Amino acid sequence: MKIRVGFGYDVHQLKEGYDLWLGGIKIPHTKGSVGHSDADVLVHVICDALLGAANLRDIGYHFSDKDPKYKGIDSKILLAEVMKLIREKGYEIGNIDSTICLEQPKVNPHILEMQKVLAEVMGIEEEDLSIKATTTEKMSFVGREEGISAYATVLIQKA
């Protein structure tokens, strides 16, 4: 069995007047993520980690923010495309471990729904997708509520 590990990191600015899409769901808040797509930072790091593990470059390579067809796109569509790409290379997900860094709103009440939605998109068991949340204790751009960041590590395997 061939096993590979990938890592993803992403940040997005938070501003009033934008929706906050996180983990494939819309979370009510006064600020939302700014980006070319729906700016779902969690989905983006998972995509990057999967692509990296399969040696398929990164999300920007496959879905350029210069391409108007991706303007405002639901990031779950991008994740489904990434799953096709890694499966074409013969890989399946072993597990995903992710962390969201955000001061407000609290993420924990939404984690189970995010797991359900994203596991369905990826065609994996919910137990194979760990989503955690933390703050930065009021430090940095995250602590000042200027932005959001996320990290993901994935394990993919080929029989």
Secondary structure, 3 states (H helix, E strand, C coil): CEEEEEEEEEEEEEEECCCEEECCEEECCCEEECCCCCCCHHHHHHHHHHHHHCCCCCHHHHCCCCCHHHCCCCHHHHHHHHHHHHHHCCCEEEEEEEEEECCCCCCHHHHHHHHHHHHHHHCCCHHHEEEEEECCCCCHHHHCCCEEEEEEEEEEEEC
